[in-house]
Amino acid sequence: MRITELTVIKNLIANINGARERVNQTQLKIASGKEINTVSDNPYIANSIINLKNLISKNEQFQKNIDDAIDILSATSEAVDNFVNTLVDIKSLLVEVSNPARQPDYETYANRLNELFKQMLDAVNTKFKGKYIFNGTKTNVKPFEYNERTGTLLVDLSNDAINFEVNDGVYEKVNFTVDELFGGREIFDVVLGIKNSLKSGVKPDGSLIQRFNELFDFITSQASDVGALMNRFSLLQKQIEKQNVILKELLSIRQDTDMAQQAINLQRDQLILESAYTIAGKIIQKSIIEYLR
């Protein structure tokens, strides 16, 4: 066997291996649906894919944070609505008590006011997913404890903010405290003062009722802040969703393979490989016969 024939055979084998590798690569692309399966396929595009996946992963975490914030604010809004509705009922009761044309049964009004006071406490002590939502970072501490027998009110409040990351380095406050929404404990002390007066059979002092009305106006005006923040988070949610749609489209362009084109490529590469095998068979057979001669 001459050297030239060995060279031809070596080249032929190299061509066969190359064709086989192309078939394997095309089959892998079809099986995975991905154009790039290893970094070595195309380092530049592979790095771009990794960066896009990291951005998508971050955005998905931001989306989760925003979803959690909206859930917290929804619970906050419901609790504030309950609190305000209770204040409306108290306001109506005080109008009845103040009516000079009536001689109210102060004991009955005191009992009714006591039940409404406990509804106020239920609202401000609202828990969401096992955490108190109006007590700042003291989420495991009950803000208000009321001893009905002694008429004492114990308060343990935090005004610290809870912030969620909603974008790279961007944090948004997701909680409201008792001081922010209700003006602290004063509204509770005022209602207790009115109740104690009624319990004693005495018409409440006009200054107490006036202060209640002032705090009522303050609380109802603050309640709108919860809705405003919810709207802000809803807008952020839509922005992040749009970003993720764009990022996933870019990832698909970089990463996903054209299945129809790969099917054509596979058919072409398989034909090339089969032709290479056929030619190799003829050349090797001819070389062996010449060698035997």
C-alpha positions in Angstrom: 0.0 0.0 0.0 1.5 3.3 -1.1 1.8 6.4 1.1 -0.5 8.4 -1.1 -3.3 5.8 -0.6 -2.8 5.9 3.2 -3.1 9.7 3.0 -6.4 9.3 1.1 -7.7 6.9 3.6 -6.8 9.1 6.6 -8.5 12.0 5.0 -11.5 9.9 4.2 -11.7 8.7 7.8 -11.4 12.3 9.0 -14.3 13.3 6.7 -16.4 10.4 8.0 -15.7 11.5 11.6 -16.6 15.1 10.8 -19.8 14.0 9.1 -20.7 11.7 12.0 -20.0 14.6 14.5 -22.3 16.9 12.5 -25.1 14.3 12.5 -24.6 13.9 16.3 -24.7 17.6 16.9 -27.9 18.0 14.8 -29.6 15.1 16.6 -28.7 16.7 19.9 -30.1 20.1 18.8 -33.4 18.4 17.7 -33.6 16.4 21.0 -32.9 19.3 23.3 -34.6 22.0 21.2 -31.5 24.2 21.9 -29.1 25.7 19.4 -26.3 25.9 22.0 -25.9 22.9 24.3 -22.4 23.5 25.6 -20.2 26.6 26.0 -17.8 25.2 23.4 -20.5 25.3 20.8 -20.3 29.1 20.7 -18.7 30.8 23.8 -20.0 34.3 22.9 -23.6 33.2 22.5 -23.3 30.8 25.5 -22.2 33.7 27.7 -25.1 35.8 26.4 -27.5 33.0 27.2 -26.1 32.7 30.8 -26.5 36.4 31.3 -30.1 36.4 30.0 -31.0 33.4 32.3 -29.5 35.3 35.3 -31.6 38.4 34.4 -34.8 36.3 34.1 -34.1 34.5 37.4 -33.6 37.9 39.1 -36.8 39.3 37.6 -38.7 36.2 38.7 -37.5 36.9 42.3 -38.6 40.5 41.9 -42.0 39.3 40.7 -42.4 37.1 43.7 -41.5 40.0 46.0 -44.0 42.2 44.3 -46.7 39.5 44.5 -46.0 39.1 48.2 -46.1 42.9 48.7 -49.5 43.1 46.9 -50.8 40.2 49.1 -49.7 42.1 52.3 -51.2 45.3 51.1 -54.5 43.6 50.2 -54.7 42.2 53.7 -53.8 45.7 55.0 -56.5 47.3 52.9 -59.1 44.9 54.2 -58.1 45.4 57.8 -58.2 49.2 57.4 -61.6 49.0 55.8 -62.9 47.0 58.8 -61.3 49.5 61.1 -62.9 52.5 59.4 -66.3 50.8 59.2 -66.1 50.2 62.9 -65.3 53.9 63.5 -68.3 54.8 61.3 -70.5 52.7 63.6 -69.0 54.4 66.7 -69.6 57.8 65.1 -73.3 56.9 64.6 -73.5 55.7 68.2 -72.0 59.0 69.5 -74.6 60.9 67.5 -77.3 59.0 69.2 -75.7 59.5 72.6 -75.4 63.3 72.0 -79.0 63.7 70.9 -80.6 66.0 73.5 -84.1 64.7 72.6 -83.3 61.3 73.9 -82.4 60.0 77.3 -80.2 57.1 76.4 -79.4 54.1 78.5 -75.7 54.8 79.0 -75.0 51.3 80.2 -76.4 49.8 77.0 -74.4 52.2 74.9 -71.3 51.4 77.0 -71.7 47.7 76.2 -72.2 48.4 72.5 -69.2 50.6 72.4 -67.1 48.0 74.2 -68.0 45.5 71.4 -67.0 48.0 68.8 -63.8 48.7 70.6 -62.9 45.0 70.5 -63.6 45.1 66.7 -61.1 48.0 66.4 -58.5 45.8 68.2 -59.3 42.8 66.0 -58.6 45.0 62.9 -55.4 46.5 64.2 -54.1 43.1 65.4 -54.7 41.5 62.0 -52.3 38.7 61.1 -51.3 37.7 57.6 -49.5 34.4 57.1 -48.9 34.3 60.8 -47.5 37.8 61.1 -48.9 41.0 62.5 -49.1 43.4 59.6 -49.3 46.7 61.5 -46.4 46.3 63.9 -43.4 47.2 61.8 -40.6 44.7 62.1 -42.1 43.2 65.3 -44.2 40.9 63.2 -44.4 38.3 65.9 -45.5 40.7 68.6 -49.2 41.5 69.1 -49.6 45.4 68.9 -52.5 45.7 71.4 -53.5 43.6 74.4 -56.7 44.6 76.1 -57.7 43.4 79.6 -61.5 43.8 79.5 -61.8 43.0 83.3 -59.5 45.8 84.3 -60.1 48.0 81.3 -56.3 48.4 80.7 -54.7 48.5 77.3 -51.1 47.4 76.8 -49.3 48.5 73.6 -46.1 47.3 72.1 -45.5 49.1 68.8 -42.8 49.2 66.1 -42.6 51.9 63.5 -39.9 50.2 61.5 -40.3 49.8 57.7 -40.3 46.5 55.9 -38.7 46.8 52.4 -38.8 44.4 49.5 -36.4 44.6 46.6 -38.4 45.2 43.4 -35.5 45.8 41.0 -31.7 45.8 41.1 -30.9 47.9 44.2 -34.5 49.3 44.3 -36.4 48.7 47.6 -40.0 49.7 48.3 -41.8 49.9 51.7 -44.6 47.3 51.9 -46.0 47.9 55.4 -48.0 50.6 57.3 -47.7 51.1 61.0 -50.2 52.0 63.7 -48.8 55.5 63.9 -48.9 56.0 60.2 -52.5 54.9 59.6 -54.2 55.4 63.0 -52.2 58.1 64.7 -50.9 55.7 67.4 -52.8 54.6 70.4 -54.8 57.8 70.9 -57.9 56.8 69.1 -58.1 53.7 71.3 -57.6 55.8 74.5 -60.3 58.2 73.3 -62.8 55.4 72.7 -62.0 53.8 76.0 -62.5 57.2 77.7 -65.9 57.6 76.1 -66.9 54.0 77.0 -65.8 54.5 80.7 -67.9 57.7 80.9 -70.9 55.8 79.6 -70.2 52.9 81.9 -70.3 55.4 84.8 -73.7 56.8 83.6 -72.1 60.1 82.6 -72.5 61.7 79.2 -69.1 61.8 77.5 -67.2 65.1 77.6 -67.6 67.1 74.4 -63.8 67.4 74.0 -63.5 63.6 73.8 -66.1 63.4 71.1 -64.5 66.3 69.2 -61.1 64.6 69.4 -62.7 61.3 68.2 -64.1 63.2 65.2 -60.7 64.7 64.4 -59.0 61.3 64.6 -61.7 59.8 62.5 -61.0 62.4 59.7 -57.3 61.7 60.0 -57.7 57.9 59.7 -60.1 58.0 56.8 -57.7 60.3 54.9 -54.7 58.0 55.6 -56.6 55.0 54.4 -56.2 56.1 50.8 -52.4 55.7 51.1 -52.8 51.9 51.2 -54.7 52.0 47.9 -52.1 54.3 46.3 -49.3 52.0 47.3 -51.2 49.0 45.9 -51.5 50.8 42.6 -47.8 51.5 42.6 -47.0 47.8 43.1 -49.5 46.8 40.5 -47.7 49.1 38.0 -44.3 47.6 39.0 -45.7 44.1 38.5 -46.8 44.9 35.0 -43.4 46.5 34.2 -41.5 43.4 35.5 -43.8 41.1 33.5 -43.1 43.1 30.3 -39.4 43.0 31.0 -39.5 39.2 31.5 -41.4 38.7 28.2 -38.8 40.6 26.3 -35.9 38.7 28.1 -37.5 35.4 27.4 -38.0 36.3 23.7 -34.3 37.2 23.5 -33.3 34.0 25.2 -35.4 32.0 22.7 -33.7 33.8 19.8 -30.3 33.0 21.3 -31.0 29.5 22.5 -33.8 27.8 20.7 -33.1 25.9 17.5 -35.1 26.0 14.3 -36.6 22.5 14.3 -37.6 22.6 10.6 -34.1 23.7 9.5 -32.4 21.2 11.8 -34.6 18.4 10.2 -33.3 19.5 6.8 -29.7 19.6 8.1 -30.0 16.1 9.6 -31.2 14.7 6.4 -28.4 16.4 4.5 -25.7 15.3 7.0 -27.0 11.7 7.0 -26.8 11.6 3.2 -23.2 13.0 3.3 -22.3 10.4 6.0 -23.8 7.5 4.0 -22.0 8.7 0.8 -18.7 8.9 2.8 -19.2 5.3 4.0 -20.0 4.1 0.4 -16.9 5.8 -1.0 -14.7 4.5 1.9 -15.9 1.0 1.2 -14.9 1.2 -2.4 -11.5 2.8 -1.8 -10.5 0.4 1.0 -11.7 -2.6 -0.9 -9.7 -1.5 -4.0 -6.6 -0.8 -1.9 -6.7 -4.3 -0.3 -7.0 -6.0 -3.7 -4.1 -4.0 -5.1 -2.0 -4.8 -2.0 -2.8 -8.6 -2.5 -1.6 -8.4 -6.0 
